């Protein structure tokens, strides 16, 4: 007798802004707002040929040596294919992103996110960035959207998002990683909706970032009973740049966690040495 198995769903359509030929700088250059002001939306994808059920985001080239460069990213769409955008995900904390390079390299590969979200056919997709520094600079945003699932009933798609964690200027919630030990859990707040997919955004508000490595964890539950939902691997460099050393939060088994409304979420870190000051972050949850 043949073994029982559960089929999966293949995406038969994909579109991105990575460029026709491979490049060390895939994506679109976006100018942040300066001094904690929001920038304007910059188009990433033209009118989509097909509906998409999820998209992958990269954030890179946002760091400047000897400067703190804190960034909040919004992803917006115009369902009519124009340029009047509404943010569908807000305040993705993603500052001081380093140069694009493979995850797992010594200084990571910028910030990476995946969101299983519906993008309607015909929609344009854009990004805007709020920046802390008086000199705005640029940030490079890459996107690849996936559609035409072969088995759509096996592919959950979300309808709303919730960013959890108070935003102050261009920072999320502050936390202090432990030195070769888990730091103290810091509350991000309580969910207001049922959520089932999570990403974690972080940055370091510091004009000096050292070459250090840190586990950053998202937890859920009551004080003293938190369970870890997911873990990100921070890799810092001496050029005041940060990046994701693993990219694991984009994997389904890491990001998928059904959580009921009213659940408290938390953030903490564990550094391989005495950590830099200025760590801050938010939780990005989706549901529906």
RAHU-V612043 format. One record per backbone hydrogen bond with DSSP energy under -0.5 kcal/mol. CO is the residue of the C=O (numbers start at 1). NH is the residue of the N-H. Records with the same first field share a line. If there is no record, write none. Layout:
CO->NH + NH
This chain:
5->7
10->150
13->147
15->145
17->27
28->141
30->32 + 139
33->131
34->37
37->131
42->127
45->125
48->122
51->148
52->119
54->146
55->115
56->144
57->113
58->142
59->111
60->140
64->67
67->69
69->96
70->132
71->94
72->130
73->92
74->76 + 128
75->88 + 89
76->126
77->86
78->81 + 124
83->85
86->77
89->75
91->93
92->73
93->202
96->242
97->62 + 63
98->61
102->105
105->108
110->109 + 244
111->59
113->57
115->55 + 117
116->158
119->52
120->123
123->48
124->78
125->44 + 45
126->76
127->42
128->74
129->33 + 39
130->72
131->36 + 37
133->35
134->136
139->30 + 141
140->60 + 142
141->28
142->58
143->17
144->56
145->15
146->53 + 54
147->12 + 13
148->12
149->152
151->154
152->155
154->156
158->118
160->287
162->164 + 285
163->165
164->283
166->168
168->171
171->168
173->281
175->177
178->180 + 271
181->178
186->267
189->265
191->262
195->259
196->257
197->286
199->284
201->282
203->280
204->206
209->240
210->212
212->236
213->272
214->234
215->270
216->232
217->268
218->229 + 230
219->266
220->227
222->225
227->220
230->218
232->216 + 234
233->245
234->214
235->243
237->240 + 241
241->237
242->98
243->235 + 245
244->109
247->250
248->251
251->254 + 255
252->256
255->198 + 257
259->195
260->263
263->191
264->221
265->188 + 189
266->219
267->186
268->217
269->178 + 183
270->215
271->180
278->205
279->175
280->203
281->173
282->201
283->164 + 285
284->199
285->162
286->196 + 197
287->159 + 160
